[in-house]
Amino acid sequence: MAKGDKVDFSLNDDDIRMIMTVMMIAVVMSQMLAPLFQQSQVQAEALQVEAQKVHSEGRLDPRNVHATAKLQWIDLIHEPPRTPWVYAYIVNDGPYAVEIGINDPNDRQVIYPGGSVTLDRSGKLEGIAIVFYICPWDEAYVRITGEY
């Protein structure tokens, strides 16, 4: 066949029916598979979120701090252990009350002398990255044990 020659091409009714049937099957299959794909995508996103949540390795990190009227902090990300804590157990040995903030220096809670607090961030998207502490009244000695 030389370039430019015409070719006779014709479709009979059976050929047209076959093409239409294949196209209809493709449309039906795409409509059936689309919800399954969307559902699997939602499940994959949920698994990603779960994988990003904070989980404990079971290692303890005890600290003794001297809280004064100046705001101080323990940076767990930029200093060892360079990983956030999942749990923190805080004991105020006094003699005055201390204010403790987790990840936010403006969101602090008071722990009175002899008091203690346990903080649990397991299963959360954000662990304990920074522990802020201050004793606005004078000074306090505080034991903080973190688990990561």
N, C-alpha and C positions, 0 to 999 in steps of 0.2 A: 504494500500500500504506500503510495507516494504522499508526500506532504501536500495538504490541500484537498485530498480526495474526500468526498462525502461518504458518510456511513449511514446506512439506514438502521434506525433504532426504533423499535416499537414495543409498547407494553400491552399485554393482553389483560383481560379482566382478572385472571388469577394472580398475575404479578402485582397488580394494584392492590388487590385484597391482601396479599401477603405483606406488602409494604405497610399498609394501613394497620394490619394486625400487629406487626412488630412495633410500630410507633405507639399504638395504644398500650401494649404491654410495657413499653419503656416508661410511658407517662404514669401508668398505674404503679409500677415498681418504684418510681421516684417518689410518688405520694405515700407509699407504704414505708419506704425507708427514711424519709425525712424526719418523722417524729422519733424514730429510733436513733438517728444520728444526733438530734437535738438532746434527747435524753442522755445519751452517752457523753455528750459534751458537758452537760450539767453535772453528771457524776464525776467526770474528770476534773472539773473545776472544784467540786467539793473535796475531792481527794487532795488537790493541791493546797487548799486552805487548811485541811487537817494536817498535812505534812509540815506546814509552816508554823503550826502551833507549838508552844513551848512544852518541852518534855524534859524530865529530870534524868541526869546520869547517875545521881546518887552520891555525888561528891560534896563534902561539906567545906565551907569556907568561913571559919570563925574570925571575928574582928572585935577588938575592944577599942572604943573611941571615947574621947573626952569632949563632950559638947560644951560650947561656951556661947556667949551672946552673939558670936559671929556665925553666920550660916556656913556650914561645911558640908562636904559630900564625899561619898565613895563612888568612884566611876568604875563600873565593872566591865565596861566595853573597851575603854582606851587604856586601862591598867589591868594587871592580872586579876582575875582569871581570863579576861577578854571574852567573856560570854555572860549573858544575863543569868541571874538567879531565877529559879522557879519558885522557891520558897524562901522566906526569911522569918527567923524567930528573933524578936527583939526584946531585951530585958533592960529596964531602967534601974540601975543600982543606986540612983540618987546622987546627991541629996535633994535635988530639985526636979521638977517635971521637965520633960524634953519633948520637943515637937519633931516628928518624923514625917518626911514626904517621900513618896516613891515616884520616880520619874518626873515629878513636877514639884518645884520648890514652893509653889503657892498653895498646893493641896496637901496640907500637913495635918496630922492628928496628934493629940497630946497623949503621952504616956507618963503617968504619975510615978513617983518613986516606989519601987517594989512591984510595979506593974509590968505586964508583958503583952506582946501582940504577936500573932502568927499571921503572916501574909502568904496567900496561896495564889500563884499565877499559872498553875498547871492548866493546860488546855486553852489558854488564852493566846491571842495573836502576839501579845507583847509581854515579855518577861520583865524582871526587875533589872533595869539597866543602870540606874543611879539611885542611891539612897541619900537623901538630904537630912541633915539633923542640926538642931539649934536648941539652946537652952536660954531663952530670953531673960530669965530671972537671975541666973548666976552661972552655975555649971552643973553638969551631971555626967556620970560615968555610965556608959551604955555598952552592953554586949549584944552584938549582932551576929547571928550565925545564918549564913545563906547556904542554900543547896542548889547546885546546878547539874 
